Amino acid sequence: MTEPDATAAVPDDFVDLAVALAAAAAPVVMRYFRGDIDIDIKADLSPVTAADWEAEETMRGLIEAAFPDHGIIGEEHGTIRAAAEFVWVLDPIDGTQSFVTGKPLFGTLIGLVKNGVPVIGVIDMPALKERWIGVHGRQTTFNGKPVWARACERLGQAWLYATSPQMFPEGDFQAFENLRKHSRRAIYGADCYAYGLLANGTVDLVAESTMQPYDYVALVPVVAGAGGVITDWRGKELTVRSDGRVLAAGDKHIHKAALKALKI
C-alpha cells in the first residue's frame, strides 16, 4: 500500500458524507445513553448494545445510498467490498464500557481509507457535542475551528494517555510500562477522546495496543491534520493492515523519544 498522493484533494462530497454519518449516528446513540439497555458480550468479551448495532446500521445505509461502490468495515455488521478503492471504517460506539456505565467519554469513529490508507477521520462525541474532523491535506478542525497539536521538549514532560493498562498483552505491557515510567504521568479511560485532546494541544502522547482498524483508522487524519504524528510502534504508517499497536504524539521529536522508550 502506498500513501495517497499529497496533491490529490479528497472530494468534498466524501467529507460531507462523513459529517452526515456522524450527525445521523448521534441521536441514535443518545436515545439509548443512560437508559435501561441490555448488554450482550461478544466473543472477544467486549460489550455490545442495541445502540451499537442501530447506529452502525444507520451509517451503513447512508453510505450504500450515496456510494454503493465503496466498501465498508464495521465493528458490528462486518465487511463488504473490502477490495474497493475507497472503504469506510466505522465504530458506532468507541468506548462501549464508558457508554454502558453512563460516562460521556465515548465516541463515534468514522474513517475513510483510499487503497488502505486513511484519508478522512471523524471523532464525534455525541454526549459532549464535540467533533473533530480530519482530512488528508487539510487542517484538522474541532467544532469547526482549526486546532494544532503542541510540541513537547522532553519525554519526562509528556502527558501520556491509554484507554486501559489491561489492553496490553504481556510483552506490550512491559514496553508500555517503560514508556509510562519515562513520561510525566499516565492517564487512563478516555478511549478515542484522548486523540482529540492531543489534536487540541492538551495531551502529548497516546499509546495503545490490541486495536482494530475501526478503532484507529479515523484517528489518523485527525492527529496528522493537527500537525501530530501517528504510527505503529515501529514508526510505520497506519493502514487497515497494521498490527493494532498505535502511538500518537504531538510532534516528531516526542514521537521519536516515545518509540525509543517502547523499543519493541
C-alpha positions in Angstrom: 0.0 0.0 0.0 1.2 3.5 -0.8 0.3 6.8 0.7 -2.3 8.9 -1.1 -0.9 11.5 -3.5 -0.5 14.6 -1.4 -1.7 16.7 -4.3 -4.9 14.8 -4.8 -7.7 16.5 -2.9 -10.2 14.4 -1.0 -13.6 15.1 -2.7 -15.9 17.4 -0.7 -18.8 15.0 -1.1 -16.8 12.3 0.7 -16.2 14.8 3.6 -19.8 15.8 3.6 -20.9 12.2 3.9 -18.5 11.6 6.8 -20.1 14.6 8.7 -23.6 13.4 7.8 -22.8 9.9 9.2 -21.8 11.5 12.5 -24.9 13.6 12.5 -27.1 10.6 11.8 -25.5 8.3 14.4 -25.5 10.8 17.3 -29.3 10.8 18.0 -29.5 7.0 17.7 -26.7 6.6 20.3 -28.1 9.3 22.6 -31.6 7.8 22.6 -30.1 4.8 24.5 -27.5 6.6 26.7 -28.1 6.3 30.4 -31.3 4.3 29.7 -32.3 0.8 30.6 -30.4 -1.1 27.9 -29.5 -4.8 27.5 -25.8 -5.6 27.3 -24.5 -8.5 25.3 -21.0 -9.9 25.4 -19.2 -10.6 22.2 -16.7 -13.4 21.6 -13.8 -11.2 22.5 -15.6 -10.4 25.8 -16.2 -6.8 24.9 -19.8 -5.4 25.5 -22.2 -4.5 22.7 -25.7 -3.0 22.8 -28.6 -2.2 20.5 -27.2 1.3 20.3 -24.0 0.0 18.6 -26.0 -2.1 16.1 -28.6 0.5 15.2 -26.1 3.4 14.9 -23.8 1.4 12.6 -26.8 0.2 10.5 -27.9 3.8 10.1 -24.5 4.9 8.9 -24.2 1.9 6.5 -27.5 2.7 4.9 -26.3 6.3 4.1 -23.1 5.0 2.6 -24.9 2.5 0.4 -27.3 5.1 -0.8 -24.5 7.7 -1.6 -21.6 5.5 -2.8 -22.7 1.9 -3.5 -19.3 1.0 -4.9 -17.5 1.9 -1.7 -16.6 -0.8 0.8 -17.5 -0.8 4.5 -15.7 -2.3 7.5 -17.9 -2.0 10.6 -17.3 -3.3 14.1 -20.8 -4.7 14.5 -22.0 -5.6 11.0 -18.9 -6.9 9.3 -17.1 -6.1 6.0 -18.3 -5.7 2.4 -16.3 -4.8 -0.7 -13.0 -4.7 1.2 -11.0 -4.6 -2.0 -12.7 -1.3 -3.2 -10.5 1.7 -3.7 -12.5 3.6 -1.0 -13.6 1.8 2.1 -15.4 3.3 5.1 -14.3 2.1 8.5 -17.0 2.5 11.3 -17.0 2.2 15.0 -20.5 3.3 16.2 -19.5 3.5 19.8 -15.8 3.6 20.7 -15.8 3.1 24.4 -18.9 1.0 24.9 -17.8 0.3 28.5 -18.0 4.1 29.2 -21.3 4.2 27.4 -23.0 1.4 29.4 -21.7 2.8 32.7 -23.0 6.3 32.0 -19.7 8.0 31.4 -19.8 10.5 28.4 -16.3 9.8 27.1 -17.4 7.5 24.3 -17.4 8.5 20.6 -18.4 7.5 17.1 -15.4 6.9 14.8 -15.9 7.4 11.1 -12.9 6.8 8.8 -12.4 6.5 5.1 -9.4 4.8 3.5 -8.1 5.1 0.0 -6.3 1.9 -1.0 -6.0 1.0 2.6 -4.6 4.4 3.8 -6.7 6.7 6.0 -7.8 10.0 4.2 -10.8 11.1 6.3 -11.4 10.8 10.0 -14.2 12.0 12.3 -14.2 11.7 16.1 -17.7 12.6 17.2 -18.5 12.8 20.9 -22.3 12.8 21.0 -22.8 13.3 24.7 -20.4 16.2 24.8 -21.4 17.7 21.4 -17.7 17.8 20.4 -16.4 16.8 17.0 -13.0 16.6 15.3 -12.8 16.4 11.5 -9.5 15.3 9.9 -9.0 15.2 6.1 -5.8 14.4 4.3 -4.1 17.6 3.1 -6.3 19.9 5.3 -6.1 21.4 8.8 -8.0 19.4 11.5 -11.0 21.2 13.0 -12.6 20.9 16.4 -16.2 22.1 16.4 -15.5 23.9 13.2 -12.3 25.7 14.3 -8.7 24.8 13.3 -6.6 23.1 16.0 -2.9 22.3 16.4 -1.1 19.7 18.4 1.7 21.0 20.7 5.4 20.5 20.9 6.9 18.8 24.0 10.6 19.2 24.7 11.3 16.2 26.8 9.6 12.8 27.3 9.6 13.5 31.0 7.3 16.4 30.5 4.8 14.4 28.4 1.2 13.7 29.4 0.5 10.1 28.3 -2.9 8.6 27.7 -4.1 5.0 27.2 -7.5 3.5 27.4 -6.5 0.9 30.0 -3.3 -0.8 31.2 -5.3 -4.1 30.7 -5.3 -3.6 26.9 -1.7 -4.5 26.6 -0.6 -8.2 26.2 2.4 -9.2 28.4 5.2 -8.1 26.0 3.4 -4.9 25.1 2.7 -4.2 28.7 6.3 -4.1 29.6 7.1 -1.8 26.7 4.2 0.5 27.7 5.4 0.5 31.3 8.8 1.7 30.1 7.2 4.5 28.3 5.0 5.3 31.2 7.9 5.5 33.6 9.7 7.9 31.3 6.7 10.1 30.9 5.3 12.7 33.3 2.1 10.8 34.0 -0.2 8.2 32.5 -3.9 8.8 32.4 -6.5 6.1 31.6 -10.1 5.8 30.4 -10.6 8.3 27.6 -10.8 6.0 24.6 -10.8 7.9 21.3 -11.3 11.2 23.2 -7.6 11.2 24.1 -6.6 11.6 20.4 -8.9 14.6 20.0 -7.3 16.1 23.1 -3.9 15.5 21.5 -5.0 17.3 18.3 -6.2 20.2 20.5 -2.7 20.5 22.1 -3.5 19.5 25.7 -2.1 15.9 25.5 1.3 14.9 24.3 1.2 11.1 23.8 -1.3 8.3 23.3 0.0 4.7 23.2 -2.3 1.7 22.8 -2.3 -1.9 21.7 -4.8 -4.6 20.5 -6.6 -2.1 18.3 -8.7 -3.0 15.3 -8.9 -0.9 12.1 -12.3 0.6 13.3 -10.5 1.7 16.5 -7.7 3.7 14.8 -8.4 4.5 11.2 -10.4 7.6 11.9 -7.8 8.9 14.4 -5.0 9.1 11.7 -6.2 12.1 9.7 -7.3 13.9 12.9 -3.9 13.7 14.5 -1.9 14.2 11.3 -4.0 17.2 10.2 -3.3 18.9 13.6 0.4 18.6 13.0 0.9 15.5 15.2 2.4 12.1 14.3 0.6 8.8 14.5 2.2 5.4 13.5 2.5 1.9 14.8 5.1 1.1 17.5 7.8 0.7 14.9 7.2 4.1 13.3 5.4 2.8 10.3 2.3 4.4 8.8 -1.0 3.0 9.9 -3.2 1.2 7.3 -6.1 -1.2 7.6 -3.4 -4.0 7.8 -1.4 -2.6 10.7 -0.9 -4.8 13.8 -3.0 -2.8 16.2 -0.3 -1.0 18.1 -0.8 2.8 17.9 1.5 5.6 19.0 0.3 9.2 18.6 2.4 12.2 19.5 2.1 16.0 19.3 5.3 16.3 17.3 8.0 14.2 15.7 10.6 14.8 18.4 8.5 13.4 21.2 7.3 10.7 18.9 10.9 9.6 18.3 11.6 9.6 22.0 8.5 7.5 22.7 9.4 5.0 20.0 12.8 4.6 21.7 11.1 4.0 25.1 8.7 1.4 23.6 11.7 -0.3 21.8 9.9 -3.4 20.5 
